[in-house]
Amino acid sequence: MTRCTNYQTFYKKAIEEKTGYITKDGTWAAVPTTEGGKKLAIIHNGEWVHTARNFDFAKSYILKEKRKK
């Protein structure tokens, strides 16, 4: 059974403040690392796949990878 939920509504404040990002379906996310909080860990289906240096690079990486599939 697939959830019909927009995960971005739950994390709207984090996205607006550029402290984290998540796709609508919840399969991709960018969360702050413990390395000072500036870098973001990019998570795909529960696996850490990449580290981005800031919010804009993280969002760009996620959208590019999502288009590939």
Buried (B, 14 or more C-beta within 10 A) or exposed (E): EEEEEEBBEEBEEBBEEBBBBBBEBBBBBBBBBEEEEEBBBBBBEEEEEBBBEEBEBBBEBBEEBEEEE
